[in-house]
Structures are given as C-alpha cells and as structure tokens.
Amino acid sequence: MKATITGIGVVGGFGCGVSALEKAAAESTGIPAKTFKIRTTDVQADVSCFLADTTSLAAFVPRKALRRIDHFARLALLGSYLALADAGLDENRRGRMGIVVATGYGSTCDTFDFLNTTLDEDDPCSSPIRFANSVHSAAAAHIAAFLGEHGPTLTINQYDMSVPLAFQTACQWLEEDRVDSVLVGGADEFSRAMGFYTQHLQPGRKSGPPPDDAITQSPVGEGSAFFVLEKDSEEPSSYAHVSSAGVTAMNGSPDAAPPGTKMIVNPDSRRTAPQRGNTECASFAHLYGSLPVGMAFDIAMAAIMLKTGKRYPAGTAIAGDRRQKVTPLRAAQVRDHQHIGCLKFGLAGDVGLVVLSTK
C-alpha cells in the first residue's frame, strides 16, 4: 500500500522550514559550519558542526510551557508543528493520528548530564526533570502531550536504520487502518561526546593514521525532519507517494526500487557504500551534516524534488574505498523517471531504502 506525504517540517543548521531547506539546496556553496571546542583531560578538539535554532517553536507553544523541555524534544516538537502546519492540519482536522519518532543518538546529552550528577559527590540530589528527559521516548511523549493525541506513539532507536523502520511502521499502521494519518520523522541533537568521537574518525585528523571505518567529512549535524503521511490519495497539494520502505540485508542492489530509480545516498554510516554501477545518485549531507537520522532529510529533499521538478547541486558520497562527486539529479530526470530512492548502508551489513514516486 502506498502512503501520501502531505506535509513536511524540517529544522537544522540550514534554518527552519521547507523553504529554508530549498534555499540552502539552491546555494552551491552550502551552509557555513560552526566550530565547537571540546576539551578532555588529554586533548582539545575543534569539531565542525551544524547547530539548529528552535526559537521558532514559540510561535506554536507558549514559552512558559517549554521551561522543562530539553533541546532534543524541542527539535522534535518544532519539526512536528511545522509538518502539521505544512499539511494544513489543525487539532480539529487530524482525526486518528499516530506518532513515530526515529532517533539514533536519542537523549544522549541529558543521559550523560544525569549520570554526571549522580557521580558528583557534591550534588547528591539529581534533577528529576533531567532524568525524565533522559528517557529516549521522552520526545515522542512530549509531542503526543502537546498535540493532545491519544493514538499509538512509538520511538524507534536504531542507530543506522531508525528512519526506514519508522516509515515502514507508519505505512503498516495506515494499511491496517489503525490510524487516519501518521506523524513520522527523525530527530537527533548535537552531543559533545558523539561530536568528539566523530571527529576522531575523520580521515584528516592530525593524530595517528585514519581508521579503516573513517566516515565522510560532513560536519556533525543536528535537527529534525517530520512528515505527515495519509492514506494514498491524488491530492494536488501532496508532495509524493511512499512506494516502499524497509530494511533488507546487504546485497548491493535493493530489489524494492523500480528499474531506473534515481538514488539519494546518505553517507553518514561508518560503512562505505558499494559501487552501484551506472545508477545515478546524489548526496545532500552538506546541507544538514552527519547525523543518524540524516536519511529523513534525504526523504524531504526527494519529496521536494518530485513535487517541484527542480535540480540541486549535489555533494559528495562514499563509493567503495574512495570519495567521489556524485551526479546531480536533473529536473528532466526527475520528471521522466518519477521515482527517487533514499538509500543508507548500515554498519551491521543492512541497507535501508525508502522509495518515493509521483504516482
């Protein structure tokens, strides 16, 4: 069964909203990264990162209500409200709505902060608010509470494959008529610990030779990308249809993609992608950085291109044992083939694929 994307909400280092992502994609120079200094007992590292601003959330939620909400949940909340607004849905028009939140890092920052307070002898009284926010499902719970939704709510925390699994779950709920619509998306926040770890894996780091599993040099990113999925329809306001979504074993050529499907490859994984022959692909990680749920932003880019038919400058991706510039998806190619697949290779040998189509 197909599902229709009727609304998209994105927030990241590029800004807030679909228009901000489109504007960033049109800029060939990309987004300037910020530098975050991390000090440890041994070394100091300067980590390049894309940080997201959630001040726009005040347009949807009173500031007073956000006092106990951490940055991770705010990212997810802002993406959710933007997606619902883009779909034209208010609380009287949503019907039975499910919520699926994908994350890789989860509430890592609050977890580490909470653990630090428990280990600090000078602070025996740990914060209950920080403990509550350290639970990985806290963001989904906040979304359901603020939206007043009582339908099924799920958090999927799988580092590499959380996004395709979330879309697979959302489509399954719609097919089984459990809900009328699903708010599905991914969110991750910048963590100093993961930022330092990612910097350590960079091929250009100064201390020691690069490890065998070195990843792309995209700056560390944070943000959220959420989508409103409804049962398949031919509404002209929709972005695209989700033809298939899921995770399979690594075989180099996922069978779920129709012949001639153009691919958007997410190079965030520490596993290099195998060669895909003459399949044309693109990468847009230079817009939102390297983060586990980067595939959600890839899906947003695919939906935007299928709706508008525009082409955008591509970044770089990993292919085999070398970095190569990938081929940009031209507008004519998008209209002719009418399929774009979002692909990600996992460290455990699995591959996630979400295929979007115009009909």
Wavefront OBJ file of the C-alpha trace (Angstrom):
o trace
v 0.000 0.000 0.000
v 1.194 3.489 -0.813
v 1.092 6.407 1.602
v 0.975 10.067 0.630
v 3.251 12.768 2.083
v 1.006 15.792 2.636
v 3.246 17.877 4.897
v 6.941 18.293 5.718
v 8.579 20.037 8.668
v 12.357 20.412 8.836
v 14.759 22.256 11.109
v 18.550 22.139 11.044
v 21.678 24.167 10.540
v 20.169 25.482 7.287
v 17.267 27.116 9.117
v 13.626 26.306 9.751
v 11.001 25.081 7.297
v 10.837 23.634 3.789
v 11.581 26.998 2.167
v 14.812 27.293 4.176
v 15.905 23.812 3.064
v 15.111 24.628 -0.568
v 17.072 27.864 -0.354
v 20.055 26.074 1.173
v 19.919 23.385 -1.511
v 19.964 26.007 -4.252
v 23.190 27.500 -2.857
v 26.153 25.739 -4.450
v 28.443 26.791 -1.596
v 26.398 25.022 1.074
v 25.968 26.140 4.688
v 28.886 27.525 6.735
v 29.634 25.225 9.641
v 30.237 26.390 13.194
v 33.194 25.321 15.330
v 32.572 23.726 18.697
v 35.544 23.396 21.029
v 35.680 20.185 23.064
v 38.212 19.754 25.843
v 39.088 16.460 27.510
v 41.715 15.536 30.077
v 44.173 14.773 27.260
v 43.389 16.811 24.150
v 41.345 19.646 22.732
v 39.374 19.206 19.521
v 37.619 21.694 17.260
v 34.512 19.990 15.877
v 32.744 21.376 12.806
v 29.000 21.209 13.278
v 25.611 22.431 12.077
v 23.538 23.583 15.062
v 19.780 24.135 14.894
v 17.845 27.053 16.382
v 14.472 26.224 17.968
v 13.347 29.738 18.878
v 10.616 29.460 16.210
v 8.868 26.948 18.468
v 7.500 29.915 20.439
v 5.116 30.544 17.538
v 3.371 27.241 18.318
v 3.900 26.727 22.064
v 3.960 29.341 24.874
v 7.464 29.882 26.193
v 6.297 29.102 29.719
v 5.294 25.580 28.667
v 8.783 24.897 27.301
v 10.723 25.538 30.506
v 11.166 21.850 31.303
v 11.593 20.682 27.705
v 15.158 19.883 26.622
v 16.738 20.706 23.268
v 16.204 17.212 21.818
v 12.457 17.309 22.475
v 12.247 20.898 21.201
v 13.788 19.839 17.898
v 11.215 17.067 17.532
v 8.353 19.338 18.581
v 9.296 22.076 16.125
v 9.596 19.624 13.232
v 6.195 18.152 14.147
v 4.399 21.503 14.296
v 5.966 22.595 11.006
v 4.854 19.379 9.290
v 1.279 19.722 10.548
v 1.174 23.382 9.503
v 2.537 22.495 6.060
v -0.175 19.846 5.682
v -2.848 22.340 6.751
v -3.927 20.220 9.711
v -5.181 21.685 12.962
v -6.463 19.867 16.029
v -9.980 19.643 14.559
v -8.866 18.021 11.294
v -6.269 15.441 12.337
v -8.622 12.560 13.153
v -6.888 9.434 14.437
v -3.198 10.223 14.196
v -0.261 8.004 15.124
v 3.201 9.273 16.030
v 6.504 7.577 15.154
v 9.807 9.181 16.161
v 13.099 7.832 14.825
v 16.389 8.670 16.504
v 19.958 7.487 16.551
v 21.536 9.422 19.422
v 18.307 9.796 21.375
v 18.557 11.871 24.535
v 22.302 11.303 24.831
v 23.032 14.768 26.236
v 20.535 14.504 29.082
v 21.626 10.945 29.808
v 25.258 11.992 30.217
v 24.300 15.072 32.233
v 22.126 12.999 34.540
v 24.881 10.444 35.039
v 27.342 13.221 35.845
v 25.100 14.496 38.624
v 24.795 11.015 40.136
v 28.584 10.606 40.128
v 29.302 14.035 41.574
v 29.716 13.717 45.341
v 28.920 17.421 45.785
v 25.488 17.021 44.178
v 23.675 14.046 45.684
v 20.254 15.329 44.568
v 19.873 14.627 40.860
v 17.285 16.535 38.850
v 14.054 14.562 38.270
v 13.358 16.696 35.192
v 16.723 15.798 33.696
v 16.061 12.136 34.495
v 12.657 12.261 32.776
v 14.148 13.881 29.669
v 16.943 11.292 29.582
v 14.459 8.610 28.531
v 14.707 8.083 24.753
v 10.915 8.053 24.318
v 10.550 11.443 26.045
v 10.439 13.386 22.756
v 7.563 11.277 21.393
v 5.725 11.632 24.707
v 6.127 15.425 24.604
v 4.785 15.528 21.031
v 1.721 13.464 21.958
v 1.094 15.563 25.058
v 1.404 18.948 23.345
v -0.736 17.853 20.387
v -3.286 16.159 22.628
v -3.060 12.909 20.665
v -4.137 9.600 22.223
v -3.295 7.276 19.361
v -0.327 4.890 19.082
v 3.007 6.546 19.821
v 6.320 4.830 19.156
v 10.024 5.674 19.377
v 12.446 3.689 17.209
v 16.039 3.913 18.381
v 18.318 2.075 15.960
v 21.453 3.994 15.035
v 21.597 3.342 11.299
v 18.118 2.130 10.317
v 15.690 4.033 12.560
v 14.291 6.183 9.723
v 13.384 3.435 7.202
v 11.956 1.341 10.051
v 9.855 4.307 11.163
v 8.447 4.778 7.650
v 7.796 1.059 7.362
v 5.874 1.157 10.646
v 3.885 4.233 9.611
v 2.841 2.661 6.309
v 1.864 -0.536 8.118
v -0.366 1.389 10.533
v -2.129 3.074 7.611
v -2.548 -0.211 5.749
v -4.060 -1.871 8.809
v -6.411 1.106 9.295
v -5.112 1.683 12.807
v -4.938 5.437 12.143
v -6.084 8.005 9.601
v -2.682 9.705 9.439
v 0.807 9.320 10.889
v 3.249 11.983 12.037
v 6.576 10.295 11.351
v 10.081 11.706 11.409
v 13.546 11.682 12.864
v 15.356 13.879 15.369
v 18.895 13.995 16.756
v 20.751 16.651 18.729
v 24.431 17.518 18.789
v 26.282 15.717 21.577
v 29.768 16.700 22.681
v 30.655 13.042 23.235
v 29.489 11.933 19.775
v 30.991 15.058 18.219
v 34.390 14.202 19.658
v 34.006 10.582 18.554
v 33.031 11.602 15.017
v 35.978 13.996 14.837
v 38.255 11.151 15.901
v 37.092 9.130 12.887
v 37.728 11.882 10.358
v 40.277 10.927 7.672
v 42.004 14.310 8.076
v 42.538 14.211 11.820
v 46.073 15.091 12.861
v 46.777 12.416 15.478
v 47.563 9.000 14.062
v 46.549 7.302 10.824
v 42.874 7.312 9.783
v 40.942 4.229 10.934
v 39.576 1.703 8.462
v 35.995 2.797 9.116
v 36.565 6.520 8.511
v 33.357 8.288 7.547
v 32.533 11.223 5.350
v 33.913 14.629 6.306
v 30.491 16.274 6.555
v 30.205 18.372 9.728
v 28.304 16.854 12.628
v 24.665 17.887 12.361
v 21.526 18.126 14.436
v 17.896 18.772 13.672
v 14.623 17.089 12.857
v 12.609 16.207 9.770
v 8.970 15.192 10.163
v 6.280 14.165 7.697
v 2.517 13.825 7.690
v 1.566 10.561 5.987
v -2.013 9.879 4.970
v -3.707 7.096 3.103
v -2.912 7.149 -0.592
v -4.663 9.919 -2.455
v -4.238 12.036 -5.562
v -4.497 15.394 -3.806
v -2.591 18.028 -5.819
v -1.197 19.534 -2.608
v 0.695 16.372 -1.710
v 4.463 16.075 -2.174
v 4.887 12.466 -3.220
v 3.854 8.896 -2.509
v 5.820 6.433 -0.401
v 6.014 3.405 -2.676
v 8.034 1.211 -0.326
v 10.019 1.431 2.896
v 12.034 -1.084 4.846
v 15.347 -2.695 5.691
v 16.988 -5.640 3.948
v 20.290 -7.490 4.120
v 23.239 -6.002 2.277
v 23.345 -7.190 -1.336
v 24.350 -4.035 -3.214
v 21.100 -3.771 -5.200
v 17.845 -3.476 -3.231
v 15.021 -5.188 -5.113
v 12.339 -2.805 -3.824
v 13.443 0.049 -6.099
v 11.841 0.169 -9.575
v 14.246 -0.011 -12.531
v 15.880 3.329 -13.277
v 15.195 4.770 -9.825
v 17.462 7.697 -9.002
v 19.115 7.389 -5.599
v 19.910 9.793 -2.795
v 22.647 8.119 -0.780
v 23.197 9.058 2.853
v 26.936 8.841 3.617
v 26.575 9.164 7.397
v 27.114 5.474 8.100
v 30.607 4.350 9.019
v 30.239 1.602 6.412
v 31.232 2.580 2.878
v 28.648 2.089 0.174
v 29.376 -0.477 -2.551
v 29.543 0.544 -6.170
v 26.119 0.791 -7.799
v 27.129 0.547 -11.453
v 25.622 3.290 -13.599
v 22.887 4.187 -11.109
v 22.791 7.960 -10.791
v 22.780 9.194 -7.225
v 23.068 12.345 -5.184
v 24.037 13.303 -1.648
v 22.855 16.345 0.273
v 24.595 15.777 3.605
v 26.463 19.053 3.085
v 23.164 20.829 3.874
v 22.365 19.248 7.229
v 25.533 17.440 8.254
v 26.291 13.970 9.502
v 23.676 12.614 11.903
v 21.994 9.209 12.303
v 18.593 10.421 11.076
v 20.074 12.229 8.082
v 18.063 9.909 5.856
v 14.915 11.756 6.973
v 16.330 14.931 5.413
v 17.152 12.918 2.269
v 13.481 11.911 2.083
v 12.482 15.566 2.447
v 14.788 16.511 -0.437
v 13.385 13.692 -2.587
v 9.800 14.779 -1.906
v 10.610 18.407 -2.708
v 12.293 17.480 -5.995
v 9.423 15.227 -7.061
v 6.914 17.995 -6.365
v 8.830 20.877 -7.950
v 10.937 19.083 -10.569
v 13.945 21.219 -9.644
v 17.567 20.101 -9.616
v 20.033 20.974 -6.886
v 23.841 20.827 -6.675
v 24.931 17.501 -5.196
v 27.572 16.968 -2.544
v 29.952 14.042 -2.154
v 29.353 10.436 -1.178
v 31.382 7.380 -0.287
v 31.710 4.755 -3.007
v 33.914 1.744 -2.444
v 37.158 2.903 -0.835
v 37.223 6.447 -2.202
v 35.234 9.667 -2.052
v 33.701 10.722 -5.353
v 31.479 13.531 -6.533
v 28.006 12.252 -7.205
v 25.810 13.138 -10.157
v 23.155 15.825 -9.600
v 19.546 14.827 -10.255
v 18.339 16.960 -13.143
v 14.779 18.191 -13.321
v 14.111 16.305 -16.548
v 15.370 13.084 -14.985
v 13.060 13.511 -12.006
v 10.018 14.079 -14.201
v 10.861 11.271 -16.619
v 11.537 8.551 -14.082
v 9.104 9.667 -11.364
v 10.932 7.632 -8.708
v 13.608 8.653 -6.196
v 15.007 6.215 -3.680
v 16.670 7.207 -0.402
v 19.369 4.719 0.484
v 21.518 4.128 3.543
v 24.026 1.365 4.287
v 24.284 0.232 7.894
v 27.335 -0.733 9.870
v 25.808 -4.140 10.673
v 25.507 -5.061 6.995
v 21.904 -3.978 6.465
v 20.524 -1.493 3.971
v 17.584 0.878 4.427
v 15.564 2.046 1.447
v 12.590 4.403 1.138
v 11.262 4.908 -2.393
v 9.139 7.925 -3.291
v 7.147 8.336 -6.501
v 4.967 10.939 -8.166
v 2.073 8.498 -8.627
l 1 2 3 4 5 6 7 8 9 10 11 12 13 14 15 16 17 18 19 20 21 22 23 24 25 26 27 28 29 30 31 32 33 34 35 36 37 38 39 40 41 42 43 44 45 46 47 48 49 50 51 52 53 54 55 56 57 58 59 60 61 62 63 64 65 66 67 68 69 70 71 72 73 74 75 76 77 78 79 80 81 82 83 84 85 86 87 88 89 90 91 92 93 94 95 96 97 98 99 100 101 102 103 104 105 106 107 108 109 110 111 112 113 114 115 116 117 118 119 120 121 122 123 124 125 126 127 128 129 130 131 132 133 134 135 136 137 138 139 140 141 142 143 144 145 146 147 148 149 150 151 152 153 154 155 156 157 158 159 160 161 162 163 164 165 166 167 168 169 170 171 172 173 174 175 176 177 178 179 180 181 182 183 184 185 186 187 188 189 190 191 192 193 194 195 196 197 198 199 200 201 202 203 204 205 206 207 208 209 210 211 212 213 214 215 216 217 218 219 220 221 222 223 224 225 226 227 228 229 230 231 232 233 234 235 236 237 238 239 240 241 242 243 244 245 246 247 248 249 250 251 252 253 254 255 256 257 258 259 260 261 262 263 264 265 266 267 268 269 270 271 272 273 274 275 276 277 278 279 280 281 282 283 284 285 286 287 288 289 290 291 292 293 294 295 296 297 298 299 300 301 302 303 304 305 306 307 308 309 310 311 312 313 314 315 316 317 318 319 320 321 322 323 324 325 326 327 328 329 330 331 332 333 334 335 336 337 338 339 340 341 342 343 344 345 346 347 348 349 350 351 352 353 354 355 356 357 358 359
